[in-house]
Amino acid sequence: PELVDVMVYNVTIDACASNKQMALANQLLEELREVYPMNLVTYNTIVKGHCVAGDLDSARRTLKEMEEAGITPDAASFSCLLSGAAKQLDCKETFRIIAELDRRKLPLDSYVVSIMMQLSRKLPNVRDAYKALSILDRPDVHIFEDEV
């Protein structure tokens, strides 16, 4: 029953986060914390919500809180953050996140590639766009292997 209850909270928090209702998501999060320990899915959902709302600082604070709680962020955690930075056309931040993925030895998967390709199309500076696409030249990029 506990797992089911956490899943219900996670789905509800995700619905709030996806609709930029972070005040309500945070309220539900506080209720959840009183009863159950936070898990990776819950933290990633909150990170995603902050990124959807355009609040990368809060997303970063959530990642820090996650690690302080002993939960290691995964590729999905950083993909959310990368997507948020890309939506803001923040090249410096996107490459900082890529460097963090590298440092943690997390995969540069099809989600990361897709985010960087979308970013390259939106950038007004051709050099920045080329740099965003340069991720395709990396030997550690795995585009279709996961899907086949």
N, C-alpha and C positions, 0 to 999 in steps of 0.2 A: 504493500500500500504506500509506503514512503516514496518509492521511486515514481509511482503513478502521480502522487501529489506534487512532487518536484516537477514532473513533466507537465502537469497542468499549469503550474506557475510559469514554467519556461515558455510554453506556448502563448500564454496570456501576456507575459512580458514582451515576447517577440511581436505580438500583434500591436502592442502599444509602441514599441520601438520602431517598427516598420512604418507607423503612421505619425512619427515625430511627436509622440505623446510621452516624452521622457519624464515629466513630472509624475504621471500615473505609473509609468514603468518603475520609477524609483520608489514610489509608495509600495507597490507590490513586492519589490525587491526587499524592502525593509520588513514587510510581513513574512516573507520567505526566510529571511535571516533569523527571525525569532524562533522558527520552528525546525528548519533544516539547514544543514551546511550547504554553502554555495558549491557549485560544481563548474566544470569547464564550460558546459553548454550555457549555463546561466551567465557567467562572466562574458562569454563571447556574444551573447545576445545583447547585453548592455553595451559592450564595445560597439557592436553594429548600430545600435540605436543612437549612440552619441555621434557616430560617423554619418548616419543618415540625416541627423539634425545639423550636421556641419560643425560639431563641437569636438575637434580633434584633441584639444587639451583634456577634456573630460574622458575621452576614450583612452588616452595615454595614462591618466590617473587610474582608470579602471584596470588597465594592464598591470600597473605597478601594484595595485591592491591585490590583484590576482596572485602575483608572484609572492607578495608578502604573506598571503594565505597558504602558500605552499603548492599552488596549482600552476603548472608550467603552461604558458601560452603556446598554442600550436600554430600550424600554418594558417588555419582559418582565422585565428585571432589577428594575425598580421595582414591577411588578405582584406579583412574588414577595414583595418587602419589604412592600408594602401589604397583601397577604393575611395575612402573618405578624402585622402590627400589628393588623389587624382581628380576627384570631382571639383576640388578647389584649384586645380591646375597648379599645384605646388610641387614643382619638379624637385626642388631640394629635399623636401620631405619624402617624396616617393623614393628617391634614391637612398635616403637614409634608412628607410624601411627595408628596401632590398638588401642593403648592407647588414641590417639586423637579421634578416632571414639567413643570409650567408653566415654570419657569426654564429647563429644558433644551429647551423646545418639543417635548416628546414628547406623543403623542396620548392623550387620555382616551377610550379605546376601550371596547368592550363588556365586557372583562374588568374594567377599573377600575369601571365602572358596576355590574356584578354584585357585586363585592366590597363596594362602598359600600351597595348595597341590602341585602345580607345583613347587613352591620354594623348598619344602621338597625333591622332586626328584632330584634336581640339587645340593643340598648342599653337600659338601664333608665331613662335620662333622656330625656324626650320632646324637649327642645331639641337634645340631641346627635343624636338620631335624625333630626330634621328637618334639621339641618345636614348630616348624611351624605347625605340625599336631595336636598339643594339642588344637588348636582352635576348633577342632571338638567336644571336650568334653564340651565345654561351653554351658550352658543352653539357652543362648540368640542367638545361631547360628540358622539361619533359612535357611535351604538348599532348600527344595522342596516346601515349603508353597507358595512362590510367583508364582511358575510355575503351580501349580495344579488348 
